[in-house]
Amino acid sequence: MPKTTSPSAPVAALAARAFPYQATYTTGVIRPTNVTQDEMNAAVSTHYTAWKRAYIRTDGGQGSWVKYDSTNATVSEAHGYGMVLSAYMADKSLLDDMFRFFKAHPSIHSAHLMAWKQSLSGNAMVDVAGGDSATDGDLDIAYALLLADVQWGSAGSTNYKAEALLILHDVLANEVNPVTGNLTTGDAATGADADHTRPSDFMTDHLLAFAQADSANAARWKQVYSTVSAAVNYQFTHGSQNTGLMPDFMVLSGGNFIPVPGQYLETPHDGDFAYNACRTPWRLAMSFILYGKTDMLSAQQQTAAWIARATAGVPNKIRAGYWVTNGANGTVYAGYDDLAFTAPMAVNAMLGGPAAQAWLNSLWTSIAGGDYPVTVNYYGDSIRLQVLLTVSGNWWAP
């Protein structure tokens, strides 16, 4: 049977910002008014304990990893989620054990990036499916190490800040197109593939934090952020005017990034709002929430207004897929809901606007237990927990 970590409460380990830690958000950002702060903090703790019990494994003896599907496998995306969550929850023992696993699985192309998938074979977790990296996992792992540096400092057995910088330098070298400044999908993306980007990797708060932490390369990180902003706003004015929706994948065309036509990497919905892009209402809102950046605010507020209208203010009427480019923009193509699509809209609702408070209150109730149980699946639960941290006011910048 798979091993699990103890479901006991996380250990603060003299953390500088032990959970709960109330962050200061940009003026105008709203939070739920139908629950108290203590109730929100308690919900985060409950979901974190359940998340650890359900998904953290130690099989293979190389450290802790996140079980992401019905097989004994993990991916770097899941690993990044786990390290970010453990840093915010001041769970040093888990973060350090996950860092140990990360160090045991470098990409075949980049010494300081993570091979994107591992599977249990015999008594060891081995790299499978190519051994190259995936950008989203690397960005989250670097961000988690910057959080760890704030929490515990870097004078101990692990120099968190130095390790984060090693990752960031490899990201710039191997996961950013040096000509256009776009994030690629991973360190195996060369040639035409380097002209593709995945909007779910547009972790806007991460990019701004990287520019501050990696001062020697601040200009390059700002260029990456500018490329993200330009792609979001071009789509907002060229197809997603009424919805603000982003697709799963984009490709450079005539100097601008547009949704990919048909299937590029995963499904025929690669050019639509599907299981990658469902995270963008959360990721794209963060640069305003934490840093007050307004360059993508209009697009995100449009998404909040559109989805509230489209669902008549009922969160579980958010569907698990909308056309962006392969059909009429904003039209449903999936007939069911999914926590991974519902939860990110709560962060999006924090940006305010007409009727936003009632919509945010309903979304909190829905994702915290009203419509979804404490454990649904790895993907939805991992996204939800990060959303709950944000909406409850516990997501701070390193």
N, C-alpha and C positions, 0 to 999 in steps of 0.2 A: 504493500500500500504506500502511496506517496506520503512523505513526511510533511508535517506542518509546523509552523512556529507557534509559540504559545499565544493564545488570544488575549493575554493580559494587557493592561494599559501600557502605552509606550513610556519609556524611561526618559526623563528630561535631560539627564547627564549634564547638569549645570549649563543648560542652553541659555544663551543670551535672550532668546525670544521664544521661550517655552510656550507651547500651545495651552490655552488660547492667547493669542497676541493680536490686539486690535490695530490694524493698519489704518493709515490716514489716506483716504481716497480723494480724488479730484472733486472740487466743489461741483455740485450738480448730480453726482452719482447717487442713486437711491438704493436703499436696501429694504427688505421686507418689514412691514409694520404690523403684520398679523401674528408675529411670534416675538418673544423676548430674546435678548442676546444670549442669556443662559440657555434657553431652549435651542437656539441655533448651535451653540457650542456643543451641547449635549448630543445633538443629532450628528454632528461631525464625528465626535468620539465614537458613537455607536456604529456608524458606518465604517469607520477606520478599523475598529476591532473586527467587524464582520468581514471586511475586505481582506485583512491579514489571514484570518482563519480560512477563508475560502481559496485564496490564491497564492500565498507565499509558500514556497517549497525549498528544501535544501538537498534534495537528492543529487548525487554526483560528487558531493564533498568539496565543491569549489566555491561555495557561498550560497546566498539566498537568491532566488529568482522567482518570477511571477508566472504562474501557470496560466497560459492565455487561451487554451482551448481544451477539448476533451482528450487530447493526447498529452504525453509528458514532454511538452515543448514550451519554449518561450521565444520572444522576439525583443529586439532592442527597444522598440516602442514601449512595450510593457515594462521593460527594465527602467526606462526613463521615468515612466509614471511612478513606479515604485520608489525610486530614489527621491523624486520631488516630494511625494507624499510623506516619506519618512523624515525628510528634512523639515517640512512645515510642522509635522507632528512632534518634532524634537526627539525622534526615535533613533538615537545614535547607533545603537547596536545593530538595528536592521540596515540603516544606511551603510555602515561600514562593511557589513557582510555582503550587501549588494555590490558595493564598490569592489570587493574582492572578486566576485563573479565577473564583473565587467573587465577587470584587469586580466582575467584568465581567458578572455575571448576577443582578442584584437582582430580587426579586419585584415584580410590578406593584402589590402592595398595601403592601409594607413595604420601606423603603429599605435596611435592614440584614439582611434575610433573603434566602434564595437561591431563585430560580425553580427549580421542582422537576425540570425535565427540559430537556436540550439535545440537539440532533442536528446532525450535520455536514451543511451545505448549501453546496455549492460549496467555498469555501475558508474558511468561518467556522462556528463553533458557534453556533447560534441557539436561542433559547428556543422550546419547543413545548408543546403540551398545556395551554395556558392561562396560563402565566407566574406562577402563584401558588406558594406555598411548601408544603413538607412538614416537619412538626415534627421528625421524627427527624434529618433532615439538619442542620437548624439547631442542634439541641442538640449534636450531635457536633462541628460546626464551632466552636461557642463553646468547648466543652470542649478541643478541640485547641489553640485559641489560649491558653487558660489554661495548658495544658501547655507551650506554646512560651514563655510568659512565664517559667515556671520554668526552662526549658532555657537560654534565651539572653537573658533580660531584655527590657525594652520600650524601651530607650533607643536602639535602632538605627533602621533605615529604616522599620520597622513597629512601632507601639506595640501589641503583641499584647494586652496587658491592656485597653487602651481599646477596641480593636476587638471583643474578646469582650464587653465591657459593652454596646456598641451593639447587638450581636445579642441579648443577654439582655434588654435593655429592650424590644426589638421583640417578642421571644417573649412576654413578659408582657403587652404591649399587644395582640398580635394572634393569639397561639396558646394563650392560656389563657382559659378561661371566667371572667369576672370575678365571677360569682355563686357558682359551685360550686368554682372553683379547679382544674378538670380541664384537662389538656392536650387540646387539640383536634387534629384531624389536619393542620391547616395554616391559613394566614391567610385562606383563602376559606371556612372553616367558620363560618357564622353561623346564626342562627335555631335550628331543630331540630338542625342539624348540630353546633352548639356543645355540645350535650348528649351527643355521642358522644366516645369516647376509644379509643385504640389501645394496648393493654398493651405492645406491643413498644417503645413510646416511653417506658416507665417505666424510664428510665435512672437507677437509684436513687443511684448514686455521683455522677453528674453533678449531680443536683438538690442534693445536700448540698454539693458543691463550689461550686455557684452561690450558695448561701446564704452561704458564707464569702467568696467573691470580690465579690459584689454586696451589700455590707453595707447600703446604703440600702434595698434591697428584700428583705432577709433574711427578713422575716416572710412575704412573699408566696411566696418559694421554699419556705419551710417548710410553708406551706399547701398548695402543690402536692404536696409530698412526703406530707403527711398524707392528701390526697385519693387518691393512689396507694395508700398503705398500706391505707386503708379499703376501696378497691375490691378489692384482692387478698384481704384477710381476709374480706370479705363473700362473695366467690366461694368461698373456702376452706370456709366454713361453710354455704354454700347451693348445693351441687351438686358441688363438687370436694373433699369431705372426704377421700376415699381417694386422690386423685391430686395435689391442689394445682394442677391445670392451669388455665391462663388461656386465654381465647379470643382470636381475632384482633382483634375489635372489641367494645366494650361501649357501652351506652346508659343514660342516667339513667332510672330508673323507681322512683317512690315514694320518692325520696330516696337510692336506692342504684344503683350501676352493676351491670348484669347483661349477660350475653352477648346480642348482637343476635340477633333471630329471623331465620332465613333469610339471604338475601343483602342486605347493606347497601351495600358499596362495591366489592367485588372478586369474590367467589365465593359459592356456596351454603354454603361452610364458614366464612363470616365469624364465626359464633358458636362455632367449634371451634378446637382446637389445630392450626393450619395454618401456612402459610408466613410469617406475621407473628409469631404467638405462639411459634414455635419458638425465638425468641431470649430469651424470658422466663426460662427457667431460669438463664441467664447474667446478664441485666440485674437481676433481682430479688435475686440472691444478693450483688451487689456492695456494698450498703449495710452488710451484716454483715461481709464480708471486709475492707473498707477502714476502716469506721467503727464497727464493733461494734454496729450497730443490730439489735435482736432482734425488732422488731415484725412482720416478715414471715418470720422464721426457721422457725417451725413449718410453714408452708405449703410452704416450699422444701425442708425436710428430708423432708416427706411425699412430695414429687415424687421426691426421690432414692431413697427406700426403695421407692416404687411402681414406678419404671421399672426398677430393678435386679431386682425380682421378676418383672416382666412380661416381661423379656428373658432371665431365668435367668442374668443377669450377662454376656450376650454383646452387646457394643456394636452390632454391625451388625444386630442384631434390633430395634433402635429403628426404628419405622416413621415414615413421613413424613406423619402425620396421625392424630389421635385425636379422637373425639367429646368435646365438652364439654357442648353443650346440644341438638344435633340428633339425638342418639342416646345410648345408655348411656355415661355419663361414663367416659372412660378406655378405651373400646373402640376397637380399630384400625379405621380405614376405608380406609387406604392399604396396599397390599401390598408396598411396597418401602421401602428405607432411603434416606437422603439425609444428606450431611455436615452440612447446615444444621440438621438435627434432632439428629444425634449429638453434634456438638461442644459445644453449649451445656450438655449434661448433665454434661460434665466439670467445669465451674465449679460447677454445682449439687452435684456429689459432694464438692467441697471443704468443704462444710458439715459433714461428718462424719455419724456415726450408725452403726448396725449394719452391718458388712461394707463400710463406705464405702471403706476403703483399697484393698481388692482391686478394687472397682468402679472407683475412680479410676485405679488402675494400668492396668486393662484399657482404659479410655477413652483414656488418653494413648497407649498402644500403637496403638489403632485409628486415631485421628485424625492421629497424627504420621507415619503411613505403613503401618501394618499392614493397614488395610482400604481406605484411600483414597490415591491417588497425590498427588504434590506439587501438581499442577494438576487441578482438577475443573471448577469454573465460578466465575464472579465471586462469586456470593452465598455459596456454601459456603466458598470459599477465604478470603474477607474475614472471615467470621465465625470460621472456624477460626483464622486468624492472631491475632485478638484474644483468642480463648480460650487459645491457646498462650502468649501473653504473660502472661495472668492466671495460668494454672496453673503456669507456670515461675517465678512470683514477681516478674515484671517490670512489673506494672501498679501504678503508684504514684499517689497522689492529688496534684493540683496544690495 
